[in-house]
Amino acid sequence: MLANPESRKAEAAAWFRSLRDRITQAFEALEDAGAPGPFGDLEPGRFDVSETRRDPGDGSDAGGGIMSVMRGGRVFEKVGVNWSEVHGTLAPRAQKAMAARGVPGMEDDPRFWASGISLVAHMRNPHVPAVHMNTRMFWTPHAWWFGGGADLNPCLEYAEDTAHFHARMQAACDAHGPLDGEDRYAKLKAWADEYFFVPHRGRARGVGGIFYDDLNTGDWDADFAFTRNVGAEFLPAYQPLVEKRRAQSWTDADKDAQLVHRGLYAEYNLVYDRGTKFGLETGHNADAVLMSLPPEAKWP
C-alpha cells in the first residue's frame, strides 16, 4: 500500500510533464541550430502538440495526455515526446497480465492509474543514432512501482558514442547505490540487453542502455528520486551525440542501412514491446501509442 497516494501520483505526473517540456524545448533548439547539407535550408522543425484522451469504451473520463510529434525537421526526421496520465479499470485480459506479474488483488479491485513520458527519435542523418527513453509510475490499490530507462539504437555504430551514452546512464545508477544487493548499473544494463533483444532476428535492437520495471523497494521517495535521475540524465547522454554527428556527410549506402535498421525497430515495437501492447489494450490513443514507429523503413 502507498501512503498519501493522491499527492504522490500528482507529484510523479507533474515531474514527467516537466521533463517532457524540457526535452521538447531542447530538441527545438537543436532544430534552430540546424545542420549543413541538403536539409539545412528547411525551416526548423517544430512539435505538433495535441491532447489525447483514453477511451475505455463506456463514456467515462479515463484521463489522457499530450502527444508531441515533430516531422520533417532539419535534424529530426520524426520524434515523439508523449506524456500521459490515465486511470480507470483494467479489462479482464490486462487484469490477468498484471496478476501473472505478481500484482495482488486484481480480481477484487482492478482499478489502476499510470503516468509517464515516452520518447522515440528517428534522425535525418544516419550517423546520428535513434534513441528511446521512457520513465513511468504505475499504481493499483494493492501495489505501485516505477519503470523506465533509455537505450541507444544506431544503424552506424561508434564505440565512443556508445561509451558516452552508457557513462551517463551509469552515472544515474551510481548516484543511488546497489539494487537488490547488486550493482545497479550492471543489473539494469543486463536487463536492457535482454529486454531489447529481437528473438526472431537473433540480435539486439541497438547498443543498449538501462531498463527496469516493477521497481518498488518499499521506499517511494528513493525509487522516485532514481526515476527522476534517469530522466534528467537523458539530455546529457543524447544531446552531445546529436551535436557531434548531425553535420557528418553520409552516402546512399548509409541511408539504406538506416532504413533497414528502422525495419528492425518497427518489428520489435509491434511484436514484443510491452508498452505498445498495454497502451493499445487499455484504449489509449492509438496514434500516441504508435508514435514510436519510424517515418520510413525498408526490409532487405
Salt bridges, closest charged atoms under 4 A:
GLU6 OE2 - LYS9 NZ 3.00
ASP21 OD1 - ARG20 NH1 2.57
GLU28 OE1 - ARG46 NE 3.85
ASP32 OD1 - ARG46 NH2 2.66
ASP61 OD1 - ARG53 NH2 2.79
GLU77 OE1 - LYS255 NZ 3.37
GLU77 OE1 - ARG262 NH2 2.81
ASP109 OD2 - ARG111 NH2 2.82
ASP151 OD1 - HIS132 ND1 2.73
ASP151 OD2 - ARG205 NH2 2.84
GLU160 OE2 - ARG245 NH2 3.08
ASP161 OD1 - LYS244 NZ 2.74
ASP161 OD2 - ARG245 NE 2.95
ASP180 OD2 - LYS187 NZ 3.88
GLU182 OE2 - LYS187 NZ 3.52
ASP193 OD2 - LYS189 NZ 3.18
ASP213 OD2 - ARG101 NH2 3.08
ASP213 OD1 - ARG136 NH2 3.44
ASP213 OD2 - ARG274 NH2 2.36
ASP214 OD1 - ARG101 NH2 2.46
ASP221 OD2 - ARG8 NH2 3.32
GLU233 OE1 - ARG168 NE 2.82
ASP254 OD2 - HIS127 NE2 3.51
ASP256 OD1 - LYS298 NZ 2.55
GLU267 OE1 - HIS200 NE2 2.64
GLU267 OE2 - ARG201 NH2 2.65
GLU281 OE2 - ARG93 NE 3.31
